[in-house]
Amino acid sequence: MSKFLVTMQYNEKHLLPIFLKHYEKYFDKKDIYIIDHGSTMEFDYSEYNHIRLPREKSFCEQDRLEFIQNLTKGLLNYYDYGVYADCDELICLDFFKGDFDSPVYYVAAFDVFKKNDRLYGIFDSISCKPLIFNKPLEWQIGFHGCQYAPEPVVHIPMAHIRFYEDHTEERINARMDLHENMDQIEKALGKNYHWSNKIYYNRYKNVLDNFDKQRVEKFTYAPSNPIIKPINNDAYHTLEGDLENVIFDITDYFVDLV
């Protein structure tokens, strides 16, 4: 069964190597499509498919969205299914064999951190995105939802590594500076808000600083008994029962990150 991966990046000198190492376990390099949005750093794309875009215009989320939608729609004419992921989104595809019960699968997202040679995840409801698909998608801004409602269960784990490395604050500041020149209409609508990551980072830091007080459970891939379910059609998800504030040990699914 043929499959492709698409990502878009700008100067992701820390995360892109981690991203590629992870996904090369699942995809041939020739089936990985890297969209470079005008990086000023040098990257070696010689073994991958890549498209370089200019960066003279103000950054626009809608333009980015439409470009990726059109690209993935075209690629589906030649592949059985595809995956779209940002450079900080690592999906565990160990158990996914390309069988689709619906046109798209939403992932179970965790902001991750290392401690005592283990990888832990903080459940991130809004990042449970529709990223695995075999039909063209009409994503919402930020890829947080699409025309298809979430399937009844969500169980494919994704490590969100935006805060994973020591360079986190450097990356947050760079993203904030970068999007000062964002499209003014989108900025007025608040579409640049999520680029700062400050609120999410403060929550993340609080968990790390108080780790010894946290309840920890081992995450288990169990499609027949999932712990994460959608609560509406806008890709917001919730944990079952009393698991809302639990920290999950997800080491077994992302051993390369430990």
Buried (B, 14 or more C-beta within 10 A) or exposed (E): EEBBBBBBBBBBEBBBEBBBEBBBEBBEBEBBBBBBBEBEEEBEBEEBBBBEBEBEEBBBBEBBBEBBBEBBBEBBEEBEBBBBBBBBBBBBBBEBEEEBEBBBBBBBBBBBBEEEEBBBBBBBBBBBBBBBBBBBBEBBBBBBBBBBBBBEBBBBBBBBBBBBBEEBEEBBEEBBEBBEEBBEEBBEEEBBEBBBBEEBBEEBEEBBEEBEEEEEEEBBBEEEEBBBBBEEEEBBBBBEEEBEEBBBBBBBBBEEBE
